[in-house]
Structures are given as structure tokens and as C-alpha cells.
Amino acid sequence: MEVHEAVAHEDESQFATEFTEYREKNVRLPVEHYTIHECMLKPLLNDGGLLTGKRILDLACGNGHYTRQLKDLGCAYIRGVDLSAPMIDIARKIERRDPKGIEYEVNDVVNLSSSQQSYDLVTGFYLFDYARDRDELLAMVRIISNQLGEGKHFIGIIGNVIAGKKMFDQRKYGVTREIKDPLDGERIPDGTEIVVTLYDEHDQPTTPFINYYYSPSTYEQVFREAGFKSLEWVPYQYDKNADDYAFFDDLINRAPSIGMVAKK
Ligand SMILES: C[S@@+](CC[C@H](N)C(=O)[O-])C[C@H]1O[C@@H](n2cnc3c(N)ncnc32)[C@H](O)[C@@H]1O
């Protein structure tokens, strides 16, 4: 598939189906789940290891992969929002099959209006990679800030902007990134288009899509501008006692993605 087709995302349904299959089976999941649950969410859980009573907003929720995991942690209310109607269709289908009380909405994050009741936690796993320029990134982060109560957190995952070009070749782990218009040198300017290809469990490429790069300092400035007091980077980690730790060694050292925890 040509990259310009991917940019247009002509067949969103196909992408949603492929991504859903990929989501359940990709080899990187143990690392991503461990990082999110053990390194990012854990400090926000109560003594029982739950999110009891919390109101959560999961942005760019896709098919609801993490929305369901958050709901399983006992929150009182959770809403998943995604731009893609086919992704939300899949999320709702799963909700009908196995009702958890999750609400889903098709919407662009930048069009969300402030909720009457603020949220205790906003999540965004692979949201900011889609901001086409700094203004859109700032608009997304401002919306998140407006949804959160004072002292509350945002947690998210994005492409590993700290590793720079080292994050690109992760073929062994079923994902590659390629700069669309090759650059000289190591510096990647803000707004650079990156073609991301995920590989399915048969090691076949799925529909490529475009992400946009912003430097760590741009993220830090944008979060400050939007009213956050802190932004902490959380490198991918993996359970040191896991049997297949050796397989993930390279991944941890040159991780394709990175976590972020911000406090308002
Ligand atoms: C790589 S998927 C990740 C989905 C989910 N968070 C997960 O980790 O399984 C990225 C999602 O971001 C959504 N997205 C991109 N830009 C968005 C925007 N401006 N508003 C809402 N959703 C957006 C896409 O439709 C896609 O479903």
C-alpha cells in the first residue's frame, strides 16, 4: 500500500479491523501492559489496587482495549472517545457482548466540550502522535487540562520521542517507523511525518498510518502552557522475572514508545 493512501485513511473500517486483531496479538503487549499498569497507573490506585469511585476519560480509545482494562479496575464512570466510527463500532459491539457499563463517543478530541463534572484521570494511549502541528497538539492538551480536576493526572503513551531515530527499527517486535521525507542528520524537526507499519501475527504488514513527531521539550512546553504542573517521562519496562525477558531486552533498550504522566 502506498503511503499517500494511508494518509487519506480511505478504508477506516479495514484499519479498525486490522488494528483490533493486531491489538490482541502483538508481541509488544506484555511490555506495554506492564509499563501502563505497573509504572504509570499503580501510584494512582487505592490500597486495594483499584480505581474505585473514579471518573475516567479515555481519549483515542480505539476499540476500547485499555478502556475495558480501566473499567475492570473498578472506576465509577468511564467514557471512551475516538475519532474513528469503525473503531467505536467495534468497541460498542464488544460492550454489547460483555457489558461493563462503558460509554463510547465518536468525536475529535479537539471538539470535546468541558464536562460539568471534572474527571479524576484522563488517558490517551497513542493520541498525541496524530496532532498535525503544534497548535493541534496544544489544543489537545488544553482540552485534557480542562477536563481534569486540580491535582489530577493524565497518563499516555506516544512514539518514543526521547530515543529519536533509535526508535525506528523494531521489525523484530512487529512495528517499523519510517520518516516520510528523509532528513539529514539526527535531529527530527517538530511536525515530521512518520509512516508507521504494524505487522500481524503472520508477520505481514497491516495498513500503514501517519504519526507526527514533536521533541520532548515541545511536549514539556505544551503541557506547561496548558496548565500542567509536571510532566514525567516513563520509559518502557518489563517484569524482570518474566520467562521471556531476554526476548524483550532489545525492545526495552530501544523502545518504540514511551509513557508520560502529567499532573495538573
Ligand atoms: C493507534 S490507535 C490506539 C487506540 C487505543 N488507545 C489503543 O491503545 O488500543 C490511535 C487512535 O487514535 C484515534 N485518534 C487519532 N486522532 C484523534 C483525535 N483527534 N480525536 C480522537 N481520536 C483520535 C484514531 O482514530 C485511533 O483509533
The ligand as a Tripos MOL2 file, in Angstrom:
@<TRIPOS>MOLECULE
LIG
   27    29     1     0     0
SMALL
NO_CHARGES

@<TRIPOS>ATOM
      1 C1         -3.0530    3.5350   17.4780 C.3       1 LIG1
      2 S1         -4.7660    3.7710   17.8820 S.3       1 LIG1
      3 C2         -4.7250    3.4620   19.6420 C.3       1 LIG1
      4 C3         -6.0530    3.0770   20.2020 C.3       1 LIG1
      5 C4         -6.0900    2.7560   21.6820 C.3       1 LIG1
      6 N1         -5.7270    3.9040   22.5120 N.3       1 LIG1
      7 C5         -5.1720    1.6150   21.9760 C.2       1 LIG1
      8 O1         -4.0660    1.8440   22.5020 O.co2     1 LIG1
      9 O2         -5.5410    0.4750   21.6700 O.co2     1 LIG1
     10 C6         -4.9160    5.5170   17.8070 C.3       1 LIG1
     11 C7         -6.3540    6.0010   17.8110 C.3       1 LIG1
     12 O3         -6.3550    7.4220   17.8830 O.3       1 LIG1
     13 C8         -7.5210    7.8810   17.2530 C.3       1 LIG1
     14 N2         -7.3930    9.3280   17.0270 N.ar      1 LIG1
     15 C9         -6.4780    9.9650   16.2830 C.ar      1 LIG1
     16 N3         -6.6670   11.3020   16.3220 N.ar      1 LIG1
     17 C10        -7.7360   11.5230   17.1240 C.ar      1 LIG1
     18 C11        -8.4410   12.6850   17.5480 C.ar      1 LIG1
     19 N4         -8.0580   13.9080   17.1490 N.pl3     1 LIG1
     20 N5         -9.5110   12.5400   18.3520 N.ar      1 LIG1
     21 C12        -9.9090   11.3080   18.7550 C.ar      1 LIG1
     22 N6         -9.2800   10.1670   18.3880 N.ar      1 LIG1
     23 C13        -8.2060   10.2580   17.5840 C.ar      1 LIG1
     24 C14        -7.5610    7.0220   15.9910 C.3       1 LIG1
     25 O4         -8.8490    7.0140   15.4080 O.3       1 LIG1
     26 C15        -7.1320    5.6570   16.5410 C.3       1 LIG1
     27 O5         -8.2420    4.8690   16.9050 O.3       1 LIG1
@<TRIPOS>BOND
     1     1     2 1
     2     2     3 1
     3     2    10 1
     4     3     4 1
     5     4     5 1
     6     5     6 1
     7     5     7 1
     8     7     8 2
     9     7     9 1
    10    10    11 1
    11    11    12 1
    12    11    26 1
    13    12    13 1
    14    13    14 1
    15    13    24 1
    16    14    15 ar
    17    14    23 ar
    18    15    16 ar
    19    16    17 ar
    20    17    18 ar
    21    17    23 ar
    22    18    19 1
    23    18    20 ar
    24    20    21 ar
    25    21    22 ar
    26    22    23 ar
    27    24    25 1
    28    24    26 1
    29    26    27 1
@<TRIPOS>SUBSTRUCTURE
     1 LIG1         1 GROUP 0 **** ****
